[in-house]
Amino acid sequence: MDFTMKARQTPRQRAKQFELLQKQQVDLLKLGDRHWQWMKDADDLEARRIYREIAKMIRKVANRYDDLLKALHKKQDP
């Protein structure tokens, strides 16, 4: 996989990147939901605290995806 920055992306490449970021965000939200459920089902108070902390961090990251997607969408507009 090539992680180098390209000066210009084609519209198709930008659309694919946008689509992949949206999918990642959806997957993150599903993972966060799983942690919330595990938190509710946990008997151990420390495990509950950890699940809740992880779920909150995942939510913050997913929210940052919103910011990134908006910025990329704005960049695509003429």
N, C-alpha and C positions, 0 to 999 in steps of 0.2 A: 504494500500500500504506500502510495506517495503522499507525504505530508508537507511537501514544499508548497509555498504560496505561489499562485499563478497571478500574473498581472491582470489578466482578463479571463472571465468565465463566459462560456456561451450561455445563451438563455436556457438551453436544455440542461446544462450543468447546474445552473442556479436553481432551476425548478427541481432537479433531482436532489440537490442539497437541501432545499426547503422541505421536500417530501420526507427525506430521511430524518431531518431534525424533528418534524412533526411526529413521526413514528417513534423516535426515541422518547419524546415527551410523553406520549401515550403509554409507552412501556414503563417509564418512570412512575407515572401516576398509578398504574396497576400495581407496581411493586410497593409503592407507598400504602395503597389500600390493603395489600397483604399484611404489611407490618401493623397497620391499625387493627386488623382482625386478630393477628397473633397476640397483640397487646391485650385485647379484650379477653382472649382465651387463656392467657397465661395465669398461672396460680402464684407464681413468684413475683413479689413486688419489684425486685431489682430487674427482672426480665421485662416487666411491664414498662418500667422507666426507660430501659434501653430501646425497646421497640418504639415507644412514643418519640424518643429523641431522634431515632433513625427516620421515622415517618415524617417528622417535622423538617428534617434536613432535606429529605427527598422532595417535599413540597416546595421548599425554597428553591431548589435546583430547577424543578419543573416551572416555577414562576419565572425564573431567569430565562428559560427557553422562550416564554412568551415575549420577553423583552427582545431577545435575539431574533425571533421570527418577525416581530414588528419592524425591527431595524433592517432586516434583509428585504422584507416586503417594500418598505419605504425606499430602499436603495434601487429597487427594480422599477419603481415608478419614475417616469421621465420628469 
